[in-house]
Each structure stands twice: as C-alpha cells, then as structure tokens.
C-alpha cells in the first residue's frame, strides 16, 4: 500500500470535477467515515472520506453503507454547515496528504457562509476537521485531540486550527535538475532513503521504484549514478506533474498486494490498471476497512462467547461425571431391600454381610458394606436415602444436560454468526445478548431502541430473478422466517450445522434458484470451507419455533436434503442489497 502525496494529488485532480457541485446529503456510518453525496456535472456520486487509523483514504465509492438510526454529533454539525452547500475549491496542501475542501452555503440569516473541510490522511493521526476559514476556529473534528494528548495541536471545538508540523522537505514537482544533483552530491545516504527524507509526498514504495530504475542505467561512476537517479526521478514525477496517472494494483516481490497512482516496475505480477484513482482504491480496499473495524468491534464479544462456551463445556463434563455416580442408584435400592429382608441375619457392629441375591439368578450371593455404629435397620435406611438422593438427582442431571447442550449449540451459532458479521450485524448480536440477559444494556440511561425497529435484511436475487432472503444472526433469522416469509415460501438451512436461515420468496422457481439458495445457506454457515454440505429445505409452514426456545432456534419437518459445495464466486456474483426490515 502507498497512500502518499502522489496518490493524494491524483485523487484531488479527480475531485476537480466536483467544483461547482452541491453536497446534497451527508452521512456518517461509523466513528471514522463520512460519506458525501454530491450532485455535479458528472451526475450524482458518493465521496467516501475516511479518517480510519488503519485505512485513511478519500475516493468516490459505489458501496452501500448502513447508517446509524441516530446521526453522530459530528455528522449533524456537517449537515448544518455543509448540506446543500456549493463546493468552491478542492486543493492539496503542497504534496502532503492533506486536502482542503471549501464550501459555500447560506446560513440561517440568509448570509453567505464559507466553511472548510480539512482532511488529514496521516495514519493513526488521521482526522476530518470542520473549520471557519475566516477566523481559523475549529467547529469540530471527527476525532478529538485534547490538550492532554497534544499540547502543540488541539482538535476541539472553539480552538484555533494548527496545521500538522511541517517536515521542511522539497516539493518533488518543483525541483530542477541542478538543484537535485547538488543536493544528492551532498548526502551519504542511499538513494531510496535520501529521496524519502528529502522530498515531500514520496513513499518508500515510490522512492524504491526510482532507485530501481536508476540502477538499471547506472554504469558505476558517481556522476553517472547521480544523472541516472535524476532521470529516473524525472521519469516518475513528469507524468505526476502533468496529472497523467496510471492507477494500478498488483503483487510486490514479497507477494503483498499494493497499489499506486503511477506504473511501477516492482509490481508486475497480477497487475491490474484502472481508469481512475477512485476505482483503484475502491478495488484495493474492498471490504478491508470494514473487516478491520468489525474485527476490533467483535473481539470483546468473541472473547465473552468463547468464555461462556468453555464454562458450559466444563459444566457438561461435571454433569457427565455426576451421571455416572447417579447410575449407581439402583444398586443402593437393591442393597436396602436385601438388608430389610435379612435383618435377622445382621447384628449391630457388623462391618459387612454376605446375603443371597434373590433378584439375580446369576449372582447367588452379594457382599454389602455396613456401618458398625448403626443398627441393621438404620443401615438399610441409609442405602434407601442414598438411592432417593441419586434418583432425584438423575432427573435434575438429565434436565441440566439438555439445557447445557442447548446452550453450547446456541453459543456455537452466535460464534458462527460473528465470523460473518458486518458492523450492523454486530450491534444486533449484542442487542440479542442484552435481551437474553448475557450482557448489561450499555444504553440503559440513554435512548433505547424502539421495539418496532426492524433488523437488517440481506436480500439476494437469483439468476432467475427470484428474491432470496438471508438472515445472518438470530434476530435476522427470526424476522426473515417468522415475519417476512409466507407459508408457501421455501425455507433452507444447513443440516445439523450452525448457519443462516434462507428463504426463497416465491412458489414458482427452478432448479437454478434452489441451487443458489442452497449455496447461500452453505456459504453463510459453519461449513463454509467444507465440501458436499447437506442443506435441508422445506415449506415455511413446516417450520416452527418451540415455546421458550432460544432466538433463532426452530424445528421443522417434511424436509428434503441436497448437497452443495460452497462457491464464493457464485455467491458474490448474485446481486444483493441490504436494508432495514
């Protein structure tokens, strides 16, 4: 990856087509990202601005984002000052990874108001800041930097904006041959390191490319080496100076996927070129950013569920040990009855007695241990009490065994659902755990979710044009199966394997739709990496939820089974949409 000054320049050049356009909508799907819907000469488009500490970026996007039911404060502020505003200027600061977007809007009094959106793409220090350019006062930032974090640069409402510290490097687009050769003659650093340390906006990837090109033409003499380096430098920076870019992705020498705004000799394997920088970055990042955020969000839930599962597995082991002990209950009943039938043969003080076992023809006699301090009658009573204790515990043990096994199955389902969860799915799983009493409600003092709020629905379209609904967690599964599906719709689920509920919303479909629905059921299940996965299917009218069962648990009958091997390419080729309810 190389989100450097050159990539930033390529994006800013692409954004020039938005000048004069209007910001029609603003959304903030999560704590790092802002999505602007723009209306310009190029038509409607969505601009993703991300201050993610791992994947900071700016580019046009075709992705669909799920937005929170209540917009964050920073989003509300952007809407107040920028929604409906005209974009007047978009510029890069030098060759740094900093972009300024100036917008003009009429305020509440009808006066023209200019605001500046500052985008800083600086790794974990990335930020999006809304600024009043007249006074230089910060209105707010998507990430706050308090005086306790940085005394040099505070990003908080009401503070004056301070630009990131200057690195005092040369702009690589403004240097000429003489200046370049003179500066290089004064350094003892290797070429690639010197390029990074001397010129703004150059990543180690680009510097390495320039050094590699120079070494191909270097004949070993110092002057020739310097000239070769300049020629290589100019061959890379010339197209950048003319805003002539060739966005590409490919594998580097270590087999790692990287991207660049200019063609590089170092990434020739699996090389792919793009019309625009946005398409390149959209393809490169894909769902990397979301997966990374999901991974962070899911870690605490994953740890909690794994601990709960371990507790239940340990409980199951203990219950099985108790069951083995309780299985001796009948033995104690037998001993008690034999003792009562033979009281005349026993005296107080006996430590054991050998009696005829008239219950078993194969075992003529049996030796029974006695407590010498007890009377013969009390010894018999002692064994009957032990029998009753174990007999009663057997019913409890069997009940607890059933509950514990059900609990492990439920937790396995949740763990499987977390493995394929999106950001919205995670919140729904957390909400379910709150409802089931596993977690405390973090929003107890805040605004509670409305009861009629509908869970997310994942809808796919088969090659025959039939809608297929997929639930990716228990709340979605229950909603899809019990609320959206009709009695004659077809329901699918992996046989005896944790997975998604899948519903074909039609009574008239062909083998292709059934096969694709089965593929979805297998793909969104614990058997995703397996082959020949059994998938049951039946009509919705044969699917029901037992009274008191855990969320997402159903029983069904009249099913048929088909076997499929999950095909990721087929699943991703099906058109899909995500919506709430």
Buried (B, 14 or more C-beta within 10 A) or exposed (E): BBBBBBBBBBBBBBBEBBBEBBBBBBBBBBEBBBBBBBBBEEEEBBBBBBBBBBBBBBBBBEEEBBBBEEBBEBBBBBBBBBBBBBBEEBEBBBBBBBBBBBBBBEEEEEEEBBBBBBBBBBEEBBBBBBBBEEEEEBBBBBBBBEEEEEEEBBBEEEBEBEEBEEEEBBEBBEBEEEEBBEBBEEEEEEBBBBBBEBBBBBBEBBBBBBBBBBEEEBEEEEEEBBBBBBBBBBBBBEBBEEEEBBBBBBBBEEEEBBBBBBBBEBBEEEEEEBEBBBBBBBEBBEEBBBEBBBEEBBEEBBEBBEEBBEEBEEBBEEBEEBBEEBEEBEBBBBBBBBBBEBEEEBEBEBEEBEBBBEEEEEEEEBEBEBEEEBBBEEBBBBBBEBBBEBBEBBEEBEEBBEEBEBBBBBBBBBBBBBBBBBBBBBBBBBBBBBEEEBBEEEEEEEEEEEEEEBBBBBBBBBBBEBBBBBBBBBBBBBBBBBEBBEEEBBBBBBBEBBBBBBBBBBEEBEEEBBBBBBBBBBBBBBBBEBEEBBBBBBBBBEBBBEEEEBBBBBEBEEBEEBEBEBBEEBBEEBEBEBEEE
